[in-house]
Amino acid sequence: MNPLINEATSTVTLGWVLGVMTAIFFAAFLFWAWWAWAGRNKARWEADSRLPLNDGGES
């Protein structure tokens, strides 16, 4: 078989793999962003945002 055709088919296969991986990582990012902004996490984020200001004394 023509070496140029062999090279082209391996590039196409790699392109599909990279496309699928991009879609998976994008979906994971969207899930993480949805989870972070969900209303049930609001109290946790509020408490965590005050951690740097907590000097360990009485609150």
C-alpha positions in Angstrom: 0.0 0.0 0.0 1.1 3.6 -0.6 3.1 4.9 2.4 1.3 8.3 2.1 -2.1 6.6 2.5 -0.8 4.7 5.5 0.4 8.0 7.1 -2.9 9.7 6.4 -5.0 6.9 7.9 -2.9 7.0 11.2 -3.4 10.8 11.3 -7.2 10.4 10.9 -7.3 7.8 13.7 -5.3 10.0 16.0 -7.6 12.9 15.2 -10.7 10.9 16.3 -9.0 9.9 19.5 -8.0 13.5 20.2 -11.6 14.7 19.4 -13.2 12.1 21.7 -10.7 13.0 24.5 -11.5 16.7 24.0 -15.3 16.0 24.3 -14.8 14.0 27.5 -12.7 16.6 29.2 -15.1 19.4 28.1 -18.0 17.4 29.6 -16.0 16.9 32.8 -15.4 20.6 33.0 -19.1 21.4 32.5 -20.0 18.9 35.2 -17.5 20.4 37.6 -18.7 24.0 36.9 -22.3 22.9 37.4 -21.4 21.2 40.7 -19.5 24.2 42.0 -22.3 26.6 41.3 -25.1 24.3 42.6 -27.1 26.0 45.3 -26.6 23.2 47.8 -22.8 24.0 47.9 -23.4 27.7 48.8 -23.0 27.3 52.5 -19.8 25.4 52.1 -18.2 27.9 49.7 -19.2 30.8 52.1 -17.5 29.0 55.0 -14.4 28.2 52.9 -14.1 31.8 51.7 -13.7 33.0 55.3 -10.9 30.5 56.1 -8.0 32.8 55.3 -9.4 35.4 57.6 -9.8 33.0 60.5 -6.9 33.5 62.9 -7.9 30.6 65.2 -9.4 32.9 67.9 -12.9 33.0 69.0 -15.5 33.5 66.3 
